[in-house]
Amino acid sequence: NGGIILAIVGKDFTVIAGDTHQSEGYSIQTRCAPNVFRLYKIYRAVLAVNGFAADWNTFVNQVKQRLEWYRHAHAKDMSLRASARLIQTMLYARRFFPYYVYNILGGIKEDGSYKCAVQSLVQPFLDNQVYVPSWDIHMTHPAHLPLAMVIDSFTSATERHVEIGDGLEMYIVLAKGRSAQELASISGLAEITTKAEGDRMFVIKQELKD
């Protein structure tokens, strides 16, 4: 059903974004279909999904339900590593009648390691901006928040593909102690964390112009 998702991570932040366009071929089903979700009661975890809209809505609801059950059973939120394992197990359990979804789970993990992925429509733009000949080489984590790069990536994809566009939702997770000063001048910014201490989460909502 169209759309695209993207994630960029650093040592003390994660940026996960997706557009809100949902279509079937040249027919627009809705211009406001978010595909990036904050997992219930887990302020450090954001799940971005893409593929078949009915499948990803069902899958996200089931993931949130499992996390709620875990919280009631153990009186604490599931860790990011355990959440990734849960998603892997849920997808594997449906291997004979699979969900047509692609997932990116991002957040701040305790040991600081990470994995990331993007789709082919945005990858060439990021390669050009970062100027990396191969992702197999060792790279250090970026220090600054690449918000302008993310916005430009989606703008570029919107100009080249009819199934992408309308709106951009970008979630930013900052590790404890990371300054949010870089976000001060960004339009459409809202903080959605409720804890006074620990990791902070922000969401940016903007229109995509083709």
N, C-alpha and C positions, 0 to 999 in steps of 0.2 A: 504493500500500500504506500510506496514512496517513502520519502524522508531519509534522513541520514543522522548518524550519531558520531560523536568524536570525544576523545579523552586525552588530556595531557597531564602528566604528573611531574611533580618536583619533590624535593626532599621534605618539604613541610607544607605542601598544598596539593590539591587535586582539582582539576577543572574538567567537568563533564557537560557536554552540550548536545542539544538536538533541536531540530526544527519542528514546527507544529502542523505541517502540511500533510494531509492524508488524501490519497487519490487512488483511482483505479484506471490506469491508462491516462487518457486526457480528461476524464471526468473527476471533478473535485468533490470528494465526500464531505470534507470539512476543512476549514482553515485553522481550527483550534483543537488539535489533537496532540497533546504533549506526550512525548515518549521518553522522558527522563523523570525518575521518581525518587523521592527520598524514602528510604525504607523506614517503616514505622518504629519509632522509639530508638532508632540507631542514627544518631546525628552525624556519625562519621562515614556513613555508607550511602551511596547513590547508585541506582541501577538504571542504566540506559538500555532500551530495547528497540528493536527494529524488525521488520518483516511483515507478517500477516497481522493486521490490527486486532482481530478477534482473538487470535492466539496470544498476542503479547498482553492484552488486557487480562485475559484469564490467568496467564502465567504470573504476572505481577501480583494479582490478587491472591494467588495461592502462596507465593513467596511471603507476602505480608502476613497471611494467616499462619504459616509455619513459624514465623518469627514471633508472632503474638503467643502462640502455644508455648514456644520455648521460654518466653518471658514469664508466663504464668507458672510454668513448671519449675523454673530455676531462679526466679526472682532477680534476674539480670538480663541485660541485652546480649544477644549473640555477637561474638567477635566478627571482625571483617573476614578473617581467614575461614572461620566456621561458616559464615554466610556464603562465601565462594564455594565451599565444599557442598553446602546444601543445594545451591543452584545446579552444580555439576551433577549431583545425585538425582535431582528432580528431572533434569533433562535426559539423563541416561535411562531413567525408569520409563520414559516415554519413547524409547528408541524404536519400537515397533509401530507406533502411531505418533510420530514426533510433533512437537510444537515447531511451527515455522517461524522461529524467532532467532535473532542474533543479540547477544547480551554483552554489555560492558559493565562490570561492577567496579566501582572506584571509591576510594576513601583514604583515611590515614590508618596505616597498620602499625602495630606495636614495634616491629623490628625494622621498619623503614623500607623494606624491599617492595618491588612493584612489578606489575605486568601491564601492558597497554596494547591497544589495537585501534586501527582506524580503517575506513573503507577506501576503496580505490579512487573514488571521485575526489577526495580531499587529500589523500596521501601525496600526490605529485606537488600540490601547492605547498604542503608543509616541507617536503624535501627541498623545494626551491627557497623557502624562507629560512630554513635552518642551515641549508647548504651542507647536507650530509650525504656522501656518495653511497654509503651502505649502513644499514642499521645493525650490522653484525659487529661493528667496532664498539669499543667501550666508550661510553659517554658519561659525563657528569650530569647530575640533576640540574635543570634550569633554576636560577635563583629568583627571577622575577615572574610575576603572573603574566602569562601570555594571552591576555584578554583580547587585545587588538588583533593578534594573529588568528584567534578563534573566530572572531567576528568577520574578519576578512576572508577566512576559509569558507564560511557559510555563504557570504555574499558572492564569492567566486563560483561556488557550486550552484547557487540560485540562478546566476546568469547563464549557466551552461546546461541546466537540466530542468525540465518542466515539472518533475515530481518533487522538487525541493523548493521551500520558500515559506512565505507568509510571516511566520514568527520564529524567534530564537529564544530558547530557554537555556540558560547556562547556570549550572550549580558550581559553587566554589567552596571547597572544604579547606579550612586553614587549621594547621596543627596548633596546639596550645603554645602560646608565646609568639606566634607569627603575627606581625603587624598587619592591620587591615587598612593602612593609610593609602595604599595603591587603589583602593576601591572607592575612595571618597568622591572622585569626580565622575564616576560612572553613572549614567542615567538608567533608570529602571531597576535600581538596586534595592533589595530588601533582605534583612537578616531574619532567618527563620529558626535559629536556635533559641532555646529557652533556658539553657543552663548558663549560669553566670561564669562558670569556670570550664576549662577544657577546650576541646576543639570547637570551632565556630563554623557555621554554614550560612552561605549567602546565595541568593538566587537573583539573576538578572534576566529581565524579560524585555525584548526589543523587537521591533518590526524588521523584517528582511525586505529590502527593496531590490528588485531586479532591473 
